[in-house]
Amino acid sequence: MIKSRICEMLGIKYPLFQGGMAWIADASLAAAVSNAGGLGLITSVNTCTEAVREQVRKCREMTARPFGVNIMLQAPNAAEVAAMIVEEGVKVVTTGAGSPVKYMQMWKEAGIKVIPVVPSVAIALKMQAAGADAVVAEGAESGGHVGELHTMPLIPQVVEAIDIPVVAAGGICDGRGAAAAFMLGADAVQLGTRFLTAKECNIHQNYKDKIIEATDISTIVTGKSFGHPVRSLKTPFSKTMARMEADPSVSHEDVLAFGSGALKRAVQEGGLDGSYMAGECAGMVKAIESARTIVEDVILGAEEIIVRVYDSRLLINDNKK
Ligand code: TUI
């Protein structure tokens, strides 16, 4: 069975995290992933901090296994959620879209395992020096807010630069991707897009349908020119945003205002004015499945591939004799 030092560190069965997707990752999804042996994560992006607290309490009722909270550091209530997770005795925190250094001491004193999402080697080194327990290195294949580097060159460079465990994210959605990530030196994998169609994922049915209908070229990155690169499904809405961004007569503020609240609308209303954030592997997601089926498919699939590659290498060696 695939195990790594991250399983021991967090007390999880499989080295697999579910991404803490903004507006999406709730107690229902996080508990289902944790119950399946992975690490479920609850997003801090909700109507208010008390709503996040409620999700944490609900998740604790739904699973006895470890789970965590993902804090989106650009959200206005990030500091409040940072304190709330200490009050609630949450054991694992992942962070995104910024540096969590100012919360690190508080979290470490509370015995929380801190796992920042990083888009580069320089930020991974900074997080290790600040006392992070592990990092999630996220390639630009992922959905939502993305960095510049892609997973294939990002993971080995981060693995080489730091000593703490590395969780690979971005473009991983099945056993093949997970096996590749382990080959690159990752200690675990994180999946977001694949969990969008989980039975326990409470997004609008239109969002799930769009993921299942997606092909290899169905995503687009908008907002790069003004420092807010976001990957989402190509829709008339995201294409309009891209056109606005390319139009010199439209200010960046106007583009941002156009996109404001659009992820929440997609998740809750499933309408034409939504931003359907998704990673490049949306084209590989073909069914509504339980979180348990997804977790087992990815981990057992990776295991099968790794064993097959190992066996075939032995075979080549045998043939040489
Ligand atoms: O955060 C994410 N992905 C997200 S956040 C999000 S919410 C949103 N809603 C509406 C519009 C835009 C976003 C949707 N998707 N991924 C983790 C991630 N973190 N990717 C890149 C980073 C990152 C970037 C810079 C982490 C750290 C960093 O700098 C740290 C430093 O030291 O400055």
Boltz pocket constraint, residues with backbone or C-beta under 6 A from the ligand:
constraints:
  - pocket:
      binder: B
      contacts: [[A, 22], [A, 45], [A, 72], [A, 95], [A, 96], [A, 97], [A, 98], [A, 99], [A, 117], [A, 118], [A, 119], [A, 123], [A, 126], [A, 138], [A, 143], [A, 144], [A, 145], [A, 146], [A, 147], [A, 230], [A, 259], [A, 263], [A, 277]]
      max_distance: 6.0
